[in-house]
Amino acid sequence: TNSITYKPSLPPILCKMKYIVVTGGVVSGLGKGVTISSMGRMLQGCGLRVTSIKIDPYLNVDAGTMSPFEHGETYVLNDGGETDLDLGNYERFLSISLTSDHNITTGKVYRKVIGKERRGDYLGKTVQVVPHITNEIQDWIEEVAYVPVDDQGNRHWDAVDENGVNAATPSSSADEKDVRVADVCLIEVGGTVGDIESSVFLEALRQFQFRVGPSNFCLTFVSLVPIMGEEQKTKPTQHGVRDLRSVGLSPTVIFCRCKEVLEESTKNKIASFCHVDGPSCVLSVHDVNNVYHVPLLLLEQKLHRILAEKLQLSSIPKLEGRLDLTMNGLEEKATMWNLCEGSVANEKVLAMLASGQEDLDTLGGISRSMIDWARMAFKLDGFHVSVKIVIVGKYTGLQDSYLSVIKSLKHASMAVERKLDLIWVEAGHLENDFEGDSGGEEEYKAAWEKMKSADGVVVPGGFGTRGFNGKVAAAKFCRENSVPYLGICLGFQAMVVEYSRNMLGWEDANSTEFDEETKNPVVIFMPEIDKENMGGTMRLGSRNTAFTHSKHDDGSPSIAQIMYKNASVVSERHRHRYEVNPERVDAIHDAGLKFVGRDETGTRMEIAELPRSKHPYYVGCQYHPEFKSRPLNPSPPFHGLLLAACGMIDDYASNSK
């Protein structure tokens, strides 16, 4: 298969795409996603645009049908793609919007190849893992790398031959910010080196390094350095790199995860046995106060200079004479960050940082400065006043099931300058039936004690009947006791069911998901949804919500709209099969639970709330706002919850008029 080049009408800063691959060894869960995201954030600080691809070797087509207990949350993208949670890390760290094609799975690749074989595209040839599967993987990577991922939108480019004949134009008209493609593509290979299922992807990458050339390809490796006694052990890393080199791949940089800072002797030993260019290419990724320090940690160890040399970044025409200035400035600032007493940037240091901000702006006009990021990372270390937020969930045994919710709460807590104290409550433990079970009385009592101590409550999404009545009980408790409440997806539906039962007197009000025979079906199955197939059949992706009822009966404005900066229409991501019954909307709305946000047809309920005269913050949304939250730009519903939990919501609302 001939190499394909994708060229936009507005070329990226780099003449040719640069690829940085992150693999991992020893054990899974070392933090490859955070490492690659941090690397991308660091490169953005150097004035480059980045994109990211996640390779998941499992046979599933996507993560949509996986259990949260087994795989953590399913992250939803703008185009409706149901993906691995690592794509959420990429989007949050890099402020980009990825597509479903940025998540490559074995299931997707084989489905595409088999489809081509059925159509006869291979002209009768024997279809094999090598070259057909490996070529498909390489083609996929090369095409997706050129999809613009800035938050303004995603657009594919048409291919041209390697001589640039018939130069492509974007698929539809867009402004310059929208169509600027990335300069560097970051690729994470899931799992660990040596796994049978990932071997085909490693072989594809072995071939890919020759396709794009050594100056455009950099391989890195994340490993574990355990401490036994008081000694940092290097043997697991040596074995992991040996397995990687056995398939024809040799890392340029080795990231060593360790509880403590890596000792120089450890670096020297790893460099000597693992075939890298000296101990400077062995980086310590030790435990830090919060993950936002990791980009700064990599910067301090001069990873940007290693990558600049390997990928020949100094030859970029538009960065010539400026790249070194930017890098030197960043290194000097890294030294300043280390001088911050107690890991909190004081005003003098911040003033010094701000004085160099001009050097760190990107050429595209969008600031990628590390200054705000550094300020955020150090500021987070200095929060001492805490705010207690209870998460009432069904999958509390694995906190990764609610990773985006947790991150959104942290982003919001940073905005209100409070230390987040997360309290977990299993939804089923709040149910009266659970108290009657053998041995359940103590857990029931403990769960309600946690609820009573909360400054705010989040009831996130979920599927299935287990724990639903506990979520309804949580909604009732918060409504009756003026505890700030945010219901998401199923938590929003629990609000509607609770209000219908207790305020409208519909005692058997329920969702048809849990009771198909109820006489008061206030939540119903959406008519267009496929009842037979599970994967990719929900209402998925980014959809518009219009604030159709922005004023309450008492004349007060919608608090949800205030949190969205008084926008008339907002776009958020969805993942659901059930909706509020349109036939019951008017009765519920007139009874006091106001459906202030609806879809563009006005028939689907998206946001419900109580007026602030009745409750400080009682908001629910059918969509998942957590998927668009960013560290420096928290999700509005979560921000509102934290403001209310800290007693700041009235001042915020007054200043927003």
Secondary structure as UniProt FT lines:
FT   STRAND          5..6
FT   STRAND          18..24
FT   HELIX           32..45
FT   TURN            46..47
FT   STRAND          50..56
FT   TURN            64..65
FT   HELIX           68..71
FT   STRAND          75..76
FT   TURN            78..79
FT   STRAND          82..83
FT   HELIX           86..94
FT   HELIX           100..102
FT   STRAND          103..105
FT   HELIX           106..119
FT   TURN            120..124
FT   HELIX           129..133
FT   HELIX           134..144
FT   TURN            145..146
FT   TURN            151..152
FT   STRAND          159..160
FT   TURN            162..163
FT   HELIX           176..179
FT   STRAND          184..189
FT   TURN            193..194
FT   TURN            196..198
FT   HELIX           199..212
FT   HELIX           214..216
FT   STRAND          217..224
FT   STRAND          227..228
FT   TURN            229..230
FT   STRAND          231..232
FT   HELIX           235..246
FT   TURN            247..248
FT   STRAND          253..258
FT   HELIX           264..273
FT   TURN            274..275
FT   HELIX           279..281
FT   STRAND          282..286
FT   HELIX           291..293
FT   HELIX           294..300
FT   TURN            301..302
FT   HELIX           303..310
FT   TURN            311..312
FT   HELIX           313..315
FT   HELIX           317..319
FT   TURN            320..322
FT   HELIX           323..339
FT   HELIX           341..343
FT   HELIX           347..355
FT   HELIX           357..360
FT   TURN            363..364
FT   HELIX           371..381
FT   STRAND          386..393
FT   TURN            396..397
FT   HELIX           399..402
FT   HELIX           403..415
FT   TURN            416..417
FT   STRAND          419..426
FT   HELIX           427..430
FT   HELIX           432..436
FT   TURN            438..439
FT   HELIX           441..452
FT   STRAND          456..459
FT   TURN            466..467
FT   HELIX           468..480
FT   TURN            481..482
FT   STRAND          485..488
FT   HELIX           490..502
FT   TURN            507..508
FT   STRAND          510..511
FT   TURN            512..514
FT   TURN            516..517
FT   STRAND          521..525
FT   TURN            527..528
FT   TURN            535..536
FT   STRAND          539..547
FT   TURN            553..554
FT   HELIX           559..563
FT   TURN            564..566
FT   STRAND          569..576
FT   STRAND          578..580
FT   HELIX           582..584
FT   HELIX           585..590
FT   TURN            591..592
FT   STRAND          594..598
FT   TURN            600..601
FT   STRAND          605..609
FT   TURN            612..614
FT   STRAND          618..621
FT   HELIX           625..628
FT   TURN            631..632
FT   HELIX           636..645
FT   TURN            646..647
FT   HELIX           649..655
//
